[in-house]
Amino acid sequence: MTQEKIDRINALARKQKAEGLTEEEKKEQYILRREYIESFKQSLIGQLENTYIVEPDGTKRKVSRKDENTDN
């Protein structure tokens, strides 16, 4: 997500509070927000895929997705 798109999201949010948005602007805002959320989720997934938990005995285990964890 580019800074330009983030700035546009913020500008639309300010306009929405001040005077309201047209239908076209609402659609643009929705699309930009979905793109931002997806970008954020992908970034978080990337971080978690490279995260390890260090057990008290010093061993490391990779963090796994909850649906992949058979312990629960």
mmCIF file of the C-alpha atoms, coordinates in Angstrom:
data_MODEL
# 
_entry.id   MODEL 
# 
loop_
_atom_site.group_PDB 
_atom_site.id 
_atom_site.type_symbol 
_atom_site.label_atom_id 
_atom_site.label_alt_id 
_atom_site.label_comp_id 
_atom_site.label_asym_id 
_atom_site.label_entity_id 
_atom_site.label_seq_id 
_atom_site.pdbx_PDB_ins_code 
_atom_site.Cartn_x 
_atom_site.Cartn_y 
_atom_site.Cartn_z 
_atom_site.occupancy 
_atom_site.B_iso_or_equiv 
_atom_site.pdbx_formal_charge 
_atom_site.auth_seq_id 
_atom_site.auth_comp_id 
_atom_site.auth_asym_id 
_atom_site.auth_atom_id 
_atom_site.pdbx_PDB_model_num 
ATOM 1  C CA . MET A 1 1  ? 0.000   0.000   0.000  1.00 0.00 ? 1  MET A CA 1 
ATOM 2  C CA . THR A 1 2  ? 1.479   3.306   -1.050 1.00 0.00 ? 2  THR A CA 1 
ATOM 3  C CA . GLN A 1 3  ? 1.562   6.427   1.105  1.00 0.00 ? 3  GLN A CA 1 
ATOM 4  C CA . GLU A 1 4  ? -0.512  8.156   -1.558 1.00 0.00 ? 4  GLU A CA 1 
ATOM 5  C CA . LYS A 1 5  ? -3.347  5.669   -1.038 1.00 0.00 ? 5  LYS A CA 1 
ATOM 6  C CA . ILE A 1 6  ? -3.121  5.994   2.748  1.00 0.00 ? 6  ILE A CA 1 
ATOM 7  C CA . ASP A 1 7  ? -3.305  9.775   2.391  1.00 0.00 ? 7  ASP A CA 1 
ATOM 8  C CA . ARG A 1 8  ? -6.389  9.371   0.194  1.00 0.00 ? 8  ARG A CA 1 
ATOM 9  C CA . ILE A 1 9  ? -8.051  7.135   2.811  1.00 0.00 ? 9  ILE A CA 1 
ATOM 10 C CA . ASN A 1 10 ? -7.388  9.799   5.434  1.00 0.00 ? 10 ASN A CA 1 
ATOM 11 C CA . ALA A 1 11 ? -8.657  12.602  3.193  1.00 0.00 ? 11 ALA A CA 1 
ATOM 12 C CA . LEU A 1 12 ? -11.882 10.709  2.529  1.00 0.00 ? 12 LEU A CA 1 
ATOM 13 C CA . ALA A 1 13 ? -12.331 10.034  6.257  1.00 0.00 ? 13 ALA A CA 1 
ATOM 14 C CA . ARG A 1 14 ? -11.926 13.750  7.040  1.00 0.00 ? 14 ARG A CA 1 
ATOM 15 C CA . LYS A 1 15 ? -14.366 14.694  4.284  1.00 0.00 ? 15 LYS A CA 1 
ATOM 16 C CA . GLN A 1 16 ? -16.856 12.103  5.505  1.00 0.00 ? 16 GLN A CA 1 
ATOM 17 C CA . LYS A 1 17 ? -16.849 13.639  8.989  1.00 0.00 ? 17 LYS A CA 1 
ATOM 18 C CA . ALA A 1 18 ? -16.992 17.223  7.727  1.00 0.00 ? 18 ALA A CA 1 
ATOM 19 C CA . GLU A 1 19 ? -19.520 17.143  4.913  1.00 0.00 ? 19 GLU A CA 1 
ATOM 20 C CA . GLY A 1 20 ? -20.265 13.581  3.830  1.00 0.00 ? 20 GLY A CA 1 
ATOM 21 C CA . LEU A 1 21 ? -19.256 11.603  0.769  1.00 0.00 ? 21 LEU A CA 1 
ATOM 22 C CA . THR A 1 22 ? -20.821 11.029  -2.611 1.00 0.00 ? 22 THR A CA 1 
ATOM 23 C CA . GLU A 1 23 ? -21.697 7.480   -3.614 1.00 0.00 ? 23 GLU A CA 1 
ATOM 24 C CA . GLU A 1 24 ? -18.612 7.350   -5.836 1.00 0.00 ? 24 GLU A CA 1 
ATOM 25 C CA . GLU A 1 25 ? -16.383 8.492   -2.949 1.00 0.00 ? 25 GLU A CA 1 
ATOM 26 C CA . LYS A 1 26 ? -17.971 5.931   -0.610 1.00 0.00 ? 26 LYS A CA 1 
ATOM 27 C CA . LYS A 1 27 ? -17.173 3.193   -3.106 1.00 0.00 ? 27 LYS A CA 1 
ATOM 28 C CA . GLU A 1 28 ? -13.587 4.452   -3.489 1.00 0.00 ? 28 GLU A CA 1 
ATOM 29 C CA . GLN A 1 29 ? -13.215 4.608   0.309  1.00 0.00 ? 29 GLN A CA 1 
ATOM 30 C CA . TYR A 1 30 ? -14.494 1.038   0.673  1.00 0.00 ? 30 TYR A CA 1 
ATOM 31 C CA . ILE A 1 31 ? -12.112 -0.286  -1.980 1.00 0.00 ? 31 ILE A CA 1 
ATOM 32 C CA . LEU A 1 32 ? -9.113  1.540   -0.474 1.00 0.00 ? 32 LEU A CA 1 
ATOM 33 C CA . ARG A 1 33 ? -9.942  0.354   3.041  1.00 0.00 ? 33 ARG A CA 1 
ATOM 34 C CA . ARG A 1 34 ? -10.250 -3.280  1.885  1.00 0.00 ? 34 ARG A CA 1 
ATOM 35 C CA . GLU A 1 35 ? -6.901  -2.985  0.111  1.00 0.00 ? 35 GLU A CA 1 
ATOM 36 C CA . TYR A 1 36 ? -5.326  -1.518  3.272  1.00 0.00 ? 36 TYR A CA 1 
ATOM 37 C CA . ILE A 1 37 ? -6.728  -4.309  5.452  1.00 0.00 ? 37 ILE A CA 1 
ATOM 38 C CA . GLU A 1 38 ? -5.497  -7.004  3.056  1.00 0.00 ? 38 GLU A CA 1 
ATOM 39 C CA . SER A 1 39 ? -2.053  -5.397  2.933  1.00 0.00 ? 39 SER A CA 1 
ATOM 40 C CA . PHE A 1 40 ? -1.950  -5.265  6.733  1.00 0.00 ? 40 PHE A CA 1 
ATOM 41 C CA . LYS A 1 41 ? -3.019  -8.907  7.047  1.00 0.00 ? 41 LYS A CA 1 
ATOM 42 C CA . GLN A 1 42 ? -0.382  -10.082 4.566  1.00 0.00 ? 42 GLN A CA 1 
ATOM 43 C CA . SER A 1 43 ? 2.306   -8.167  6.447  1.00 0.00 ? 43 SER A CA 1 
ATOM 44 C CA . LEU A 1 44 ? 1.230   -9.693  9.763  1.00 0.00 ? 44 LEU A CA 1 
ATOM 45 C CA . ILE A 1 45 ? 1.130   -13.197 8.291  1.00 0.00 ? 45 ILE A CA 1 
ATOM 46 C CA . GLY A 1 46 ? 4.656   -12.677 6.946  1.00 0.00 ? 46 GLY A CA 1 
ATOM 47 C CA . GLN A 1 47 ? 5.882   -11.675 10.403 1.00 0.00 ? 47 GLN A CA 1 
ATOM 48 C CA . LEU A 1 48 ? 4.196   -14.601 12.116 1.00 0.00 ? 48 LEU A CA 1 
ATOM 49 C CA . GLU A 1 49 ? 5.589   -17.086 9.603  1.00 0.00 ? 49 GLU A CA 1 
ATOM 50 C CA . ASN A 1 50 ? 9.066   -16.039 10.752 1.00 0.00 ? 50 ASN A CA 1 
ATOM 51 C CA . THR A 1 51 ? 8.284   -16.139 14.480 1.00 0.00 ? 51 THR A CA 1 
ATOM 52 C CA . TYR A 1 52 ? 9.516   -18.798 16.870 1.00 0.00 ? 52 TYR A CA 1 
ATOM 53 C CA . ILE A 1 53 ? 8.570   -19.526 20.468 1.00 0.00 ? 53 ILE A CA 1 
ATOM 54 C CA . VAL A 1 54 ? 11.454  -20.328 22.789 1.00 0.00 ? 54 VAL A CA 1 
ATOM 55 C CA . GLU A 1 55 ? 10.434  -22.985 25.308 1.00 0.00 ? 55 GLU A CA 1 
ATOM 56 C CA . PRO A 1 56 ? 11.757  -22.971 28.894 1.00 0.00 ? 56 PRO A CA 1 
ATOM 57 C CA . ASP A 1 57 ? 14.182  -25.795 28.006 1.00 0.00 ? 57 ASP A CA 1 
ATOM 58 C CA . GLY A 1 58 ? 15.691  -23.636 25.257 1.00 0.00 ? 58 GLY A CA 1 
ATOM 59 C CA . THR A 1 59 ? 14.135  -25.382 22.272 1.00 0.00 ? 59 THR A CA 1 
ATOM 60 C CA . LYS A 1 60 ? 12.499  -23.325 19.592 1.00 0.00 ? 60 LYS A CA 1 
ATOM 61 C CA . ARG A 1 61 ? 9.267   -24.110 17.817 1.00 0.00 ? 61 ARG A CA 1 
ATOM 62 C CA . LYS A 1 62 ? 7.760   -22.327 14.882 1.00 0.00 ? 62 LYS A CA 1 
ATOM 63 C CA . VAL A 1 63 ? 4.455   -20.550 15.401 1.00 0.00 ? 63 VAL A CA 1 
ATOM 64 C CA . SER A 1 64 ? 1.748   -22.327 13.429 1.00 0.00 ? 64 SER A CA 1 
ATOM 65 C CA . ARG A 1 65 ? -1.728  -21.331 12.376 1.00 0.00 ? 65 ARG A CA 1 
ATOM 66 C CA . LYS A 1 66 ? -4.428  -22.335 14.809 1.00 0.00 ? 66 LYS A CA 1 
ATOM 67 C CA . ASP A 1 67 ? -6.192  -24.507 12.214 1.00 0.00 ? 67 ASP A CA 1 
ATOM 68 C CA . GLU A 1 68 ? -2.891  -26.359 11.597 1.00 0.00 ? 68 GLU A CA 1 
ATOM 69 C CA . ASN A 1 69 ? -2.242  -26.980 15.303 1.00 0.00 ? 69 ASN A CA 1 
ATOM 70 C CA . THR A 1 70 ? -3.410  -30.496 16.197 1.00 0.00 ? 70 THR A CA 1 
ATOM 71 C CA . ASP A 1 71 ? -2.776  -30.046 19.941 1.00 0.00 ? 71 ASP A CA 1 
ATOM 72 C CA . ASN A 1 72 ? -6.051  -28.154 20.481 1.00 0.00 ? 72 ASN A CA 1 
# 
